[in-house]
Amino acid sequence: MADQDPPVIHQEFHAKVHEHKPMVCGGYGEERPANDHINQVVHKVRKDVEAKHGAAEVYEVVSYRSQVVAGTNYQVKLRLGPNKVVDIKIFEPLPGKDAEPRLVE
């Protein structure tokens, strides 16, 4: 076994694997555009968001970042009006915990 050369990593494969930014363990991921799931999560905390920031003329996710913990933390840029964008944080518990997402400070 010692007489064999170590396996060669092909440069093309190595370049593809390292194209994306590295994930930071325990940290938030890259900023992403809205999708169906985050829209549903944000909708569930609308009453709390409006209690804190006032009635929303518009209620639209601009972008978000997520962090997996014992559930998921979201940092969300949320458009509440033509000239009003706020940053909110939401915690979504793990599935099966019978708890809804909640706005966190």
N, C-alpha and C positions, 0 to 999 in steps of 0.2 A: 504494500500500500504506500509506503514511503517513497517508492521509486516513481510513482505517478505524479504528473504535473497537476497543480490545482486547477479546478474548472475555470474557464475563461468567461468573463462576463462581457457580453457583446456591448460595444459602445452605444449602438443604436437603442438597444433595450434600456441600458442604464440612463440614457438621455431622456427617454420617454417616462421612465419611473420618476425622475426628478424634475419634470416639467412644472408641476404644481408647487405652490408654496408648502413648506412642511407644516404638519399639524403640530400645534403646541399642546402637549398633554395637559389637560386640566384647564386649558384656556378656551376662549371663544374662537370659533371658526371664522372664515372669510365672510364678508358682507355679501348677501345674496338678494336677488329680487323676490318679490312676494310669490307665494304659491298657494294652492288651495288649503293646505294644512295650516300654515301660519295665519291665513285669513280667518279660518274657523277659530283658532286659538284667540286671536285678537278680538274677534266679535264677542267671545264669551266674557271679556273683561270691559266691554264698552261702557256699561253703567258706571263702573269705578273710574274709568278714564275721564268720562264726562263730569263726574263729581269733582275730580281734581282739576281738570283743565277747562271746564265749561262745555256747553252744548256744541256739538260738532256739526258744521255745515257739510263737511265731507268726512268720511271715515275710511281712509285708504292707506294700506301699508306701502311705504316707499321702498324700504329694504329692511333686512334683519340679519342678525348673527345669532348663532346658537352655541350652547355649551352643555354637554352631557354631564350630568351629575347623578344624584339619585332621583332622576327625572330630567327635565330639560329647562335650562334658563334661556330666555330670549331677550336680546336687546333689539328693540324695534324702533325704527323711524316711522312715525305715523302722521299722515297729513290730516289735519282737522278742519282746514279751511283753505281758501285760495292762497293766503300768505301765512299760514300757521302750520308748522311742522314741529312735533314734540318727540322727544326720546323717552321711551317707556321701557320698563323691565317687567317681564312676566315669568313666573315659574309654572311649568306644567308637570304635575306628578306623573310617576310611572303608570302605565295602563293597569287597570285592576285595583287601583287604590281608592276607588269611589270618591275621588276628589276632583274638582274642576280647576282649571288654570286660574291663577290669581296674580293681580298686579302687585309688584313688590317695590319698595322704596329704595 
